Amino acid sequence: MSRRLLFACVALAVLRWPNQACAQFTDPRTYENTPAGINQLELSYAYSHGNSSIDTSLIIGGAKFDLNQGTINFTRYFGFLNRLMWVEAGIPVAGLSGSISGTTIRGSITGAGDSSYGLAMLLKGGPALSVMQFESYKPTTTLGVSFTFTAPTGLYHPKKILNLGSDRWSFKPEIALSHPFGPEQKWDFEVYANAYFYTDNSSYHGREILRQQPLPGIEGHISYSFNDSLWASLDTRYSFRATTFINGVNQGNPQQNFIIGCETNLSFNPRNSLVFEVAKAVVHNNGPAVVGFSVKYNYTWPGSTGKSR
């Protein structure tokens, strides 16, 4: 059983929720096939430095923000109509501090952030397999879709700049193509297309209404498996638009962002693994000029047999 769980652990990526500290990436190898009936608990720490608060629509010239965030995430994989599906949920707790250059304005805040939830499915190349069946599975091209959203559960004070919540919902549909290649299929190339959609914040700066256009983006990931326990990736994301309106007035601030990063995933044994990530925004026109890193610990265990309905 331990060997079978090792296959499952290596196949699992960390929870897929994008956040500012991870530069809004969807993690590489998210849409690889994974045994049904597997559970994963993730504990993560992330740090980022940038010029925006938690809500990335709030870009302030001369501002410096430092975010320290801990997150608890849970993912459950299961079979549905003979395809692999998974659900996930995450709750962050963060500390945010900031200052504005040339002024005496500074502050800090600690508390809960906006919670996140997601549902995903492999449409192609992802049969729902038990852990035992997965031992003989050979990776193939997969096509997957997902829908994730954040709920406005984080700490929010309408009249303050520093907030751990955004006081609005956000939604992100995504479609992804993953293709393994090379000798022993050690390489994997992935392309993700997604977009963020936002509801209005009707208490922005107190009584103002903040509206933001969608933020579409495309991601590219290429990763290499050194062995059954270690793989690493190079990651990129380009996003654009997301112009904001305050009380109906166009702020003339469409974004153009290009982010690069890398990730290393190390499995110690069938149940335990560590993930290290770094990322930096190299182009950030009207977007968050952010650089950050994260460390994630994943604990994986089998649940039910995971048979498809």
C-alpha positions in Angstrom: 0.0 0.0 0.0 2.9 2.4 0.8 4.2 2.1 -2.8 0.7 2.8 -4.2 0.4 5.9 -2.0 3.8 7.1 -3.3 2.4 7.1 -6.8 -0.5 9.1 -5.6 1.6 11.5 -3.7 3.9 12.2 -6.6 0.9 12.7 -8.9 -0.7 15.3 -6.6 0.0 19.0 -7.1 -0.6 21.4 -4.2 -4.0 23.1 -3.8 -4.8 25.1 -6.9 -6.0 28.4 -5.5 -4.2 31.4 -6.9 -3.2 34.2 -4.5 -1.1 37.3 -4.6 1.9 35.7 -2.8 2.0 33.0 -5.5 1.6 35.6 -8.3 -1.8 34.4 -9.4 -0.5 31.1 -10.9 -2.5 28.0 -11.2 0.1 25.4 -10.0 1.8 23.2 -12.6 0.6 19.6 -13.0 -2.8 20.5 -11.6 -4.5 18.6 -14.4 -2.5 15.4 -14.2 -4.5 12.3 -13.5 -4.6 11.3 -9.8 -6.1 8.2 -8.1 -9.8 8.7 -7.0 -10.5 8.4 -3.3 -7.4 10.4 -2.3 -7.4 13.2 0.2 -4.9 16.0 0.6 -4.3 18.4 3.4 -2.0 21.3 2.8 -0.4 23.7 5.2 1.4 26.6 3.6 3.3 29.8 4.4 3.7 32.5 1.8 5.4 35.9 1.8 5.1 38.6 -0.8 6.2 42.2 -1.2 4.5 44.6 -3.5 2.6 47.8 -4.1 -1.0 46.6 -3.6 -3.0 45.4 -0.7 -4.8 42.0 -0.7 -7.2 43.5 -3.3 -5.0 43.9 -6.3 -7.3 46.6 -7.8 -5.8 48.9 -5.1 -2.5 50.1 -6.5 -0.9 52.9 -4.6 2.1 54.9 -5.9 5.1 54.9 -3.5 3.4 52.2 -1.3 5.2 49.2 0.1 3.2 46.2 1.4 4.5 43.0 3.1 2.2 40.0 3.4 2.8 37.0 5.6 0.1 34.4 5.0 -0.7 31.0 6.4 -3.3 28.8 4.7 -5.1 25.5 5.4 -6.3 23.8 2.2 -8.2 20.5 1.7 -8.7 18.6 -1.6 -10.8 15.5 -2.2 -10.4 13.5 -5.5 -13.3 11.2 -6.6 -14.8 9.6 -9.7 -17.9 10.9 -11.5 -19.2 9.4 -14.7 -15.8 7.5 -15.0 -13.9 10.8 -15.0 -11.7 12.2 -12.3 -13.1 15.2 -10.4 -11.9 17.0 -7.3 -13.2 19.7 -4.9 -11.1 22.0 -2.7 -11.4 24.6 0.0 -8.9 26.9 1.6 -8.9 29.3 4.6 -6.1 31.8 5.0 -4.9 33.8 8.0 -2.6 36.6 7.2 -0.6 39.6 8.6 -0.3 42.6 6.3 1.8 45.7 6.9 2.5 48.7 4.7 3.8 52.2 4.4 3.9 55.0 1.8 7.3 56.5 0.9 7.9 60.1 1.9 5.1 60.1 4.4 4.5 59.0 8.0 1.6 56.8 6.8 2.1 53.2 7.9 0.0 50.4 9.5 -0.6 46.7 9.9 -3.4 44.3 10.3 -3.8 40.6 11.2 -6.7 38.2 10.8 -8.6 35.9 8.4 -8.6 36.4 4.7 -11.2 35.6 2.0 -11.9 31.8 1.8 -11.7 30.0 -1.5 -13.4 27.0 -3.1 -13.1 25.1 -6.3 -14.5 22.2 -8.5 -12.5 20.6 -11.3 -12.8 17.7 -13.8 -10.6 16.0 -16.4 -12.6 15.8 -19.6 -10.0 13.8 -21.6 -7.2 11.5 -20.4 -8.4 11.3 -16.9 -10.2 8.1 -16.1 -11.2 7.6 -12.5 -8.8 4.9 -11.2 -8.3 3.4 -7.8 -4.9 3.6 -6.2 -4.2 0.0 -7.2 -5.3 0.6 -10.8 -3.2 3.8 -11.0 0.0 1.7 -10.6 -0.3 0.6 -14.2 -1.6 4.0 -15.6 0.6 5.6 -18.2 0.4 9.4 -18.3 -1.2 10.9 -21.4 -2.5 14.2 -22.7 -5.2 15.6 -20.5 -7.9 18.3 -21.0 -9.4 19.7 -17.9 -11.7 22.4 -16.7 -12.2 24.0 -13.3 -14.2 26.7 -11.6 -12.9 28.4 -8.5 -14.2 31.4 -6.4 -13.5 33.4 -3.4 -16.1 34.5 -0.8 -15.8 37.8 1.0 -15.2 36.3 4.4 -12.0 38.2 5.2 -11.5 41.1 7.6 -12.5 44.3 5.9 -12.8 47.9 7.1 -14.4 50.1 4.3 -12.5 53.3 5.3 -9.0 51.6 5.6 -6.4 50.9 3.0 -5.0 47.8 4.7 -7.5 45.0 4.5 -7.3 41.2 4.5 -10.5 40.8 2.6 -11.7 42.4 -0.7 -15.4 42.7 0.3 -16.5 41.2 -3.1 -16.8 37.8 -4.7 -14.4 36.7 -7.5 -14.8 33.8 -9.9 -12.3 32.1 -12.1 -13.3 29.6 -14.9 -10.3 27.8 -16.5 -9.5 25.3 -19.3 -6.2 23.5 -19.4 -4.2 21.2 -21.7 -1.4 19.1 -20.3 0.9 17.0 -22.5 3.7 14.7 -21.2 6.6 14.1 -23.6 10.3 13.1 -23.9 12.1 9.9 -22.8 10.0 8.1 -20.1 7.7 11.1 -20.3 9.7 13.0 -17.8 8.8 16.4 -19.4 5.4 18.0 -19.2 4.1 21.0 -21.1 0.9 22.8 -20.0 -1.2 25.7 -21.3 -4.0 27.2 -19.1 -6.5 29.8 -20.2 -8.6 31.5 -17.5 -10.2 34.7 -16.5 -11.1 36.4 -13.2 -14.6 38.0 -12.8 -15.5 40.3 -9.9 -18.6 41.5 -8.3 -18.9 45.1 -7.2 -17.5 46.4 -3.9 -20.3 48.7 -2.7 -18.4 50.0 0.4 -15.1 50.9 -1.3 -13.4 53.7 0.7 -16.6 53.9 2.7 -19.5 54.6 0.4 -18.0 54.4 -3.1 -18.8 51.6 -5.5 -15.8 49.8 -7.1 -16.4 47.9 -10.3 -13.7 46.0 -12.2 -13.7 44.5 -15.6 -12.6 40.8 -16.0 -8.9 39.9 -16.0 -8.3 37.3 -18.6 -4.9 35.5 -18.7 -2.9 32.6 -20.2 -0.3 30.5 -18.5 2.5 28.3 -19.7 4.3 25.7 -17.5 7.1 23.3 -18.4 8.2 20.8 -15.8 10.8 18.0 -15.5 10.7 14.9 -13.3 14.2 14.0 -12.0 12.8 10.8 -10.4 9.7 9.5 -8.7 10.1 11.9 -5.8 11.3 15.2 -7.3 10.1 17.4 -10.1 10.6 21.1 -10.9 8.9 23.6 -13.2 9.3 27.0 -14.9 6.1 29.0 -14.9 4.8 32.1 -16.8 1.5 34.1 -16.8 0.3 37.0 -18.9 -2.9 38.9 -18.0 -4.5 42.1 -19.3 -7.5 44.5 -19.0 -9.3 44.6 -15.6 -9.9 48.3 -15.8 -11.6 49.7 -12.6 -14.6 52.1 -12.3 -15.3 54.1 -9.1 -18.9 55.3 -8.9 -19.2 54.7 -12.7 -16.1 56.8 -13.5 -13.5 55.0 -15.7 -10.1 55.1 -13.9 -8.2 54.5 -17.1 -6.0 51.8 -15.6 -6.2 48.7 -17.7 -3.6 46.1 -16.5 -0.9 44.4 -18.3 1.0 41.8 -16.3 3.7 39.3 -17.0 4.8 37.0 -14.2 7.6 34.4 -14.1 8.2 31.8 -11.4 9.5 28.3 -10.6 8.3 25.5 -8.4 10.0 22.4 -6.8 8.0 19.5 -5.5 9.7 17.0 -3.3 8.1 13.8 -1.9 9.7 12.4 1.2 7.5 9.3 1.4 4.1 8.1 0.3 2.2 10.6 2.5 4.4 13.6 3.0 5.8 16.2 0.5 7.1 19.7 0.4 6.6 22.4 -2.3 8.8 25.5 -2.8 7.7 28.3 -5.0 9.1 31.7 -6.1 7.5 34.3 -8.4 8.1 37.8 -9.6 6.1 40.3 -11.8 8.5 41.5 -14.5 5.8 43.5 -16.3 3.2 45.2 -14.1 1.5 48.1 -15.9 -1.3 49.2 -13.5 -1.0 45.8 -11.9 0.7 44.6 -8.7 4.5 44.8 -8.7 4.8 41.7 -6.5 7.6 39.3 -5.7 7.2 36.4 -3.3 7.8 32.9 -2.2 5.9 30.1 -0.5 6.6 26.8 1.3 3.9 24.2 1.4 3.6 20.9 3.3 1.2 18.3 1.9 -0.2 15.3 3.7 -1.9 12.7 1.5 -4.0 9.7 2.6 -6.5 7.3 1.0 -10.2 7.6 1.6 -12.9 5.4 0.1 -12.3 3.2 -2.8 -13.0 6.1 -5.2 -15.2 4.0 -7.6 -17.0 6.0 -10.2 -20.8 6.4 -10.0 
